[in-house]
Amino acid sequence: MSLAGRIALVTGGSRGIGAETARLLAAQGATVFVNYRDKAKRADRVVGEIERAGGMAAAVRADLTDPAAVEAMIGEIRERAGWLDLLVLNASGGLERDRAPGYALRLNRDAQVFLVEAALPLLPPSGRIVFVTSHEAHFRQSRLGYDVYEPVAASKRAGEDALRERIPALTAHQISLVVVSGDMIEGTITPTLLERANPGAIQARRAEAGSLPTIAEFAGEVVAAAWADVPSGHTVYVGGADYLTA
Ligand SMILES: NC(=O)c1ccc[n+]([C@@H]2O[C@H](COP(=O)([O-])OP(=O)(O)OC[C@H]3O[C@@H](n4cnc5c(N)ncnc54)[C@H](OP(=O)(O)O)[C@@H]3O)[C@@H](O)[C@H]2O)c1
């Protein structure tokens, strides 16, 4: 599908799944704003890769837990593009060592909701918001996860619930929300951090699930969800079929 003329913002687009999502959206023709917190070089590298491949992108800095920074980022997008067809809520955190208590909830719930409210005036009817989450978070009430990840899982599930509560208000603006939930993704930082606290965790999950999705597979599903003809509130599951049958 050609996304020429569509404008997208991918939060946490400087690495991992967000970076690949940005590349795939741009490869299909979208103009992509690549948000990052403080790794400007990484974000610039992603933008450079997109431009060399013939796409259009720009890096936009904002720590999403800083409301003034978020408003400034939205103001920059308004000035440069005028509107936003797609908001991909990919940025996530809480496993970092140096963060204050409550940081996971501030980023994974409060900041997501704040960004949606701030972006709302830029999203036209038929605009879409995609919230990216993990099976450990999405299914945390029905399945025990790793202790070290629990604050992140709880905060991401709280973020998902808070966004779902806004579906009626979004529907009034003809804007839809789609959630994309994934199993552990091969080659990303989070499982590596889990592995440190729980040696063997990745191999155990691989054995349990059969295989784990790659970054490219997961990002491909995020991009597909961005334009899929599905009702607001729909959830796309990527990998981990055992979560669905448990
Ligand atoms: N990894 C997995 O196994 C897995 C599985 C299922 C779902 N997911 C979901 O996929 C998404 C991406 O995961 P990932 O593993 O690719 O993440 P990651 O490698 O940890 O990247 C996180 C991104 O978020 C940005 N970020 C972090 N804190 C931020 C803040 N306060 N403000 C703005 N940006 C911030 C980072 O920017 P900087 O680089 O500038 O710090 C980075 O670009 C997350 O929503 C995650 O829950 C991941």
The ligand as an SDF file (V2000), in Angstrom:
LIG
                    3D

 48 52  0  0  0  0  0  0  0  0999 V2000
   11.6340   -5.8700   23.1910 N   0  0  0  0  0  0  0  0  0  0  0  0
   10.6840   -6.7630   23.2850 C   0  0  0  0  0  0  0  0  0  0  0  0
   10.9200   -7.9700   23.4740 O   0  0  0  0  0  0  0  0  0  0  0  0
    9.2640   -6.3090   23.1560 C   0  0  0  0  0  0  0  0  0  0  0  0
    8.2490   -7.2680   23.1350 C   0  0  0  0  0  0  0  0  0  0  0  0
    6.9360   -6.8700   22.9870 C   0  0  0  0  0  0  0  0  0  0  0  0
    6.6230   -5.5230   22.8990 C   0  0  0  0  0  0  0  0  0  0  0  0
    7.6290   -4.6100   22.9450 N   0  0  0  0  0  0  0  0  0  0  0  0
    7.2660   -3.1990   22.8900 C   0  0  0  0  0  0  0  0  0  0  0  0
    7.8680   -2.6000   21.7570 O   0  0  0  0  0  0  0  0  0  0  0  0
    8.1610   -1.2360   22.0390 C   0  0  0  0  0  0  0  0  0  0  0  0
    9.6180   -0.9370   21.7000 C   0  0  0  0  0  0  0  0  0  0  0  0
   10.4390   -1.8430   22.3820 O   0  0  0  0  0  0  0  0  0  0  0  0
   11.9980   -1.8900   22.1250 P   0  0  0  0  0  0  0  0  0  0  0  0
   12.4650   -3.1510   22.7530 O   0  0  0  0  0  0  0  0  0  0  0  0
   12.3000   -1.6090   20.7000 O   0  0  0  0  0  0  0  0  0  0  0  0
   12.4540   -0.6450   23.0500 O   0  0  0  0  0  0  0  0  0  0  0  0
   13.8990   -0.0260   23.2970 P   0  0  0  0  0  0  0  0  0  0  0  0
   14.9470   -0.6570   22.4460 O   0  0  0  0  0  0  0  0  0  0  0  0
   14.0810   -0.0250   24.7800 O   0  0  0  0  0  0  0  0  0  0  0  0
   13.7090    1.4580   22.7700 O   0  0  0  0  0  0  0  0  0  0  0  0
   12.9650    2.3410   23.5080 C   0  0  0  0  0  0  0  0  0  0  0  0
   12.7810    3.6000   22.7070 C   0  0  0  0  0  0  0  0  0  0  0  0
   11.9730    4.4530   23.5020 O   0  0  0  0  0  0  0  0  0  0  0  0
   12.6560    5.6840   23.6700 C   0  0  0  0  0  0  0  0  0  0  0  0
   12.3520    6.2160   24.9790 N   0  0  0  0  0  0  0  0  0  0  0  0
   12.5830    5.6610   26.1860 C   0  0  0  0  0  0  0  0  0  0  0  0
   12.1710    6.4900   27.1580 N   0  0  0  0  0  0  0  0  0  0  0  0
   11.6690    7.5890   26.5340 C   0  0  0  0  0  0  0  0  0  0  0  0
   11.1130    8.8110   26.9740 C   0  0  0  0  0  0  0  0  0  0  0  0
   10.9880    9.0970   28.2760 N   0  0  0  0  0  0  0  0  0  0  0  0
   10.7200    9.7210   26.0510 N   0  0  0  0  0  0  0  0  0  0  0  0
   10.8680    9.4700   24.7190 C   0  0  0  0  0  0  0  0  0  0  0  0
   11.3840    8.3300   24.2490 N   0  0  0  0  0  0  0  0  0  0  0  0
   11.7830    7.4060   25.1420 C   0  0  0  0  0  0  0  0  0  0  0  0
   14.1330    5.4020   23.5000 C   0  0  0  0  0  0  0  0  0  0  0  0
   14.7880    6.6050   23.0960 O   0  0  0  0  0  0  0  0  0  0  0  0
   16.3760    6.8630   23.3890 P   0  0  0  0  0  0  0  0  0  0  0  0
   17.1040    5.8330   22.5710 O   0  0  0  0  0  0  0  0  0  0  0  0
   16.5990    8.2760   22.9250 O   0  0  0  0  0  0  0  0  0  0  0  0
   16.5510    6.6720   24.8670 O   0  0  0  0  0  0  0  0  0  0  0  0
   14.0790    4.3190   22.4170 C   0  0  0  0  0  0  0  0  0  0  0  0
   13.9690    4.9210   21.1390 O   0  0  0  0  0  0  0  0  0  0  0  0
    7.8250   -1.0080   23.5110 C   0  0  0  0  0  0  0  0  0  0  0  0
    6.5580   -0.4160   23.6210 O   0  0  0  0  0  0  0  0  0  0  0  0
    7.8000   -2.4120   24.0710 C   0  0  0  0  0  0  0  0  0  0  0  0
    6.9570   -2.5620   25.1840 O   0  0  0  0  0  0  0  0  0  0  0  0
    8.9360   -4.9580   23.0590 C   0  0  0  0  0  0  0  0  0  0  0  0
  1  2  1  0
  2  3  2  0
  2  4  1  0
  4  5  1  0
  4 48  2  0
  5  6  2  0
  6  7  1  0
  7  8  2  0
  8  9  1  0
  8 48  1  0
  9 10  1  0
  9 46  1  0
 10 11  1  0
 11 12  1  0
 11 44  1  0
 12 13  1  0
 13 14  1  0
 14 15  2  0
 14 16  1  0
 14 17  1  0
 17 18  1  0
 18 19  2  0
 18 20  1  0
 18 21  1  0
 21 22  1  0
 22 23  1  0
 23 24  1  0
 23 42  1  0
 24 25  1  0
 25 26  1  0
 25 36  1  0
 26 27  1  0
 26 35  1  0
 27 28  2  0
 28 29  1  0
 29 30  1  0
 29 35  2  0
 30 31  1  0
 30 32  2  0
 32 33  1  0
 33 34  2  0
 34 35  1  0
 36 37  1  0
 36 42  1  0
 37 38  1  0
 38 39  2  0
 38 40  1  0
 38 41  1  0
 42 43  1  0
 44 45  1  0
 44 46  1  0
 46 47  1  0
M  CHG  2   8   1  16  -1
M  END
$$$$
